[in-house]
């Protein structure tokens, strides 16, 4: 079933288009981040989350996660028991709302640190206090030569969360991101692989169609591509000593950024597949 609406109303929500919209936004975020480093002079930040502090990329980071969050939080609610796809359990509907809320939290609660030692690049600095002169900061970055910053109105919490008293702000960011990716992996592996239409069955109605089997395989691959990079980030963050040579190699190689990019790309590809963007794999 691709459309859901209240009886007697002309407005309809096309679930496939919503799925594709979420997928396209997820895929676009790392691409836009890389483009801003190439063309706008941003740093090659150590993580995708640190692009929050880049010129234009910070706005796109908040906008993209906000769009994903609101689509997941609101677009998949309000479906009556008789109207919704039978395979979507009530728990799943609440989980997708939680994932949407987590996406918004990730957008609003920035990661700690600057993710870059500025050496000629541009970035965003947050001006707090009414005079704008007492607190002007670009995270905890080391500054060199001709670095420049776009001044952005901020508030004092943003200027102090990286010291001990407000370190939990960064923890909220990491925790929300982990929960979001975990739920999205669950949807790809267990929700999208269920039967949502009789078209996904063979003519006898007792087995998956060929295309459904292929889609389910891809869904599970995408789920693994979300879980493994996310788990790798957690492992490096908590199990590797910051003074270990491997940790510095990880930072220099931008390991966190590439893991986040893989997870987001898998998330986007999974939702595009659910939206039947790849027409050759559709049943109807």
N, C-alpha and C positions, 0 to 999 in steps of 0.2 A: 504494500500500500504506500503510495508516494505522497498522498495529500491527506491532511487532516483538517477538519473545520467543524465548527459548531453548526448544527442543523439550522437552516433558515438564514444563514449569513452568507454574504458573497465573498468574504475574505477567506483565503485558504493558505495554509502553510505547506509548501512543497518540501518534504523532508529530504528528498534527494538534493535539491538545490541548497538547502541548509548544510547538509553534509559536505557538499562541494565547496561552499563558502568557507566553512571552518578549515577544510583541507588546504585551500588556496592561501588563506591568511597564514596558516602555520608554515607552509612551504616558503612563503615570501619573506618571512622575518630574517632568517640567516642570510638570504640573498641580498636583502637591503642592507644588512649590517656590513657584509663584505664590500658592497658597492660604495658605502660611505667611507670606508677605509681607503679605497682606491681613488675615489674622485673628490672627496670633501676634506681630505687631510686628517681624518680620524686615526686614532691609534689602532693597531692590531691588538685589540683587547684580549686578555687571557680567557675571558668567558663571554658568552652571549649576553649574560645578565649585565656585564659591565658596559655594554653599549648604551646602557641607560645614561651614561655620562658623556656620550659623544654628541657632536653636532648633528642634528636632524635624526640620527639613529635613536637618540633618547626619546624623541617624540614618537617615532615609529614603533619603538619597543612598547611604550605605554599604550599606544593606539591599537596595535595588533593584539596584545594580550587582553586589552579591554574588550575588543570586539569578540575574540574567542570566548572570553569569560561571560559576556552578556548573552551570546548565542547559546552557550551551553546552559547557562543559568535560567534563561527565560524561554528560549525557543522550543525547548523540549518539555515544557510543563503545560498544564491545562488540558491534557488529553484524557478524556473519560475512559473508563474501563472498556466500554463497548467500542470505542473509536481507535484506541491505540493498538499497535501491533501486538498480537497475543504473546509473542516471545519476550516482550519487554516487561520484566517484573517490576513491581513497585520499588524494590531495592535499587534496581538499576537507574530508575528515574531520579532517585535521591542521590545516588552516587554521581550522576552526571551534573547535578546541581552543585555538589561539593567540588567537583573538578572545575566548574565555571567560577565558583567563588574563589578557589585557589588561584586561578589564572589572574583574577582581578587583584588579589593580594600580592602576587608576584610583581604585578605592574606598579602597585602603589607603595610597596615596601622594598626599597632598593637593596641590592647586595652591598656588603661592606667592602671598603677599599676602593681604589680607583681603577685597578686592573691595568695600569699603564704608567710607565715613567715617561713623562712628556719631554720630547726632544724635538721641538719644531712642529709637533702636531697641534691640532685644535681640540677643544673639549668644551664642556659646559661647567661653569662654576656657579654655585648657589649663593646669592646675596641674601643675608639675613640681617635683622635689626633695621630699624627705620632709616638710619643714616646710610646703610649699605657699606660702611667702612670698617666696622668692628669685626665682622665675620665674613670673609670672602675666601672660599675654599674650593678646591677641586678634588675632594676626597683626601686620600693620604699620599697623593702623587709626589714623586720627586720632580722638580722643575728644572729644565735646562734651556739655555739659549732663547730662541724666539718663540716659545710656545704661546698660544693665545687662547682665550676662553670667551665663550658667549655667556654673558651674565644672565642668570635665571633667578627670578624671585623664589625664595625658599622660606623655610621656617626653621627655628632653632634646633628642633629635633634632628633635622637632616644634617646639621653641622656637627652634632655631638654623638650620633649613634655609633660611631666607630671607636669611641673610647669605651672603657670597661662598663660604664653605667648603662649604656644603651646598646651593647653588643647584641641584645636579644632581637633588635630590629632585623639584623642580618639573618639571625636564626629563623625568624618568621619567614623570610624570603626563601631560604633553603628548604625549610619544612614544607611550605606550601607548594614549591616546585616539585618536591619528591612525591607528595600526595597526588598532585595533578598528573604527573607522568605515570604513577602506579595505576590510577583509575583508568587513564586512557589506554594503557596496556591491557588491563582487564577487559575493557570494551572490545578491543581488537581481537583478543584471544577467545573470549567466551560469549560476548553478546552478539557481535557481528557474524559469528559462525553459526548461530542458530537459524532455524527455518523461519523466515518472515513472510514467505509467499509460496503458494503452491507451484509457482513457476520454477522454483529452485529444486523441485523434485522431478524424478523421471515420469514418464507417462503412466507407469504403474503406481506412482505415488508412494513408493516404499523405499526409495533410495535418493541420495543427492544426485542432481544433474551433474554433468561433466564440468560445466562452468562453475557451479557451486563448489565442487571439490577443489577446483583451482583457486577460487576466491578464498576459501577457508585456509588453504595452504599459505596463501599470501598474507592473510590476516594474522596468522600465527607467526610468520616470519617478521612482519612489521611489529608485532608485540615483542618479540625477542629483541628487535632492533631498538625498542624503547627501553626495555628492562636492562639489557646488558650495559649500554653506555651510562645509564643512570646509576646502576650498581657500581660501575667502575669509578665514577665521580665520588660516590660515597666512600668507596674503599680508599682512594687516594687521599681524600680529605681527612679521614679518621685513622687510617692504619699506617700511613707513611709519614715519617718524621720530616718536618719542613727543612731540616738540614741534611737530609739524605740526598745524595747526588741525583737519584731518580726523580725526586720531587722537583728539583731545578730543571731537569730535562723535560719533565711534564709541563712546567710553566713555559719554558722556551718554545716547546712544540705546540703550545696552546691546546693541550689535551682536553681541558674542560670545554673549551669552545667547540672543538670538533665532536666531542661526545654529545653535547647539547644539540648541535646541528644535526647529527645522525638521528637522535631521538625525535626532534621536531619534524625532520623530513619523513620519518617512518609514521609518525602521527598524522601528518598531512596526507601521505600516500594512502594510509588506511582509510581515512575519511573520504578521500576522493574515490576510492574503490567502492565504499559503501554508497556514495552518491552516484555510482555507475558512470563515472567520468571515463573509465576505460570501457567503451561500448562493446568491444569484442568479447568481454567477459560477462556481459549481461545475459539474463535469461529471457527478459521481456522488455 
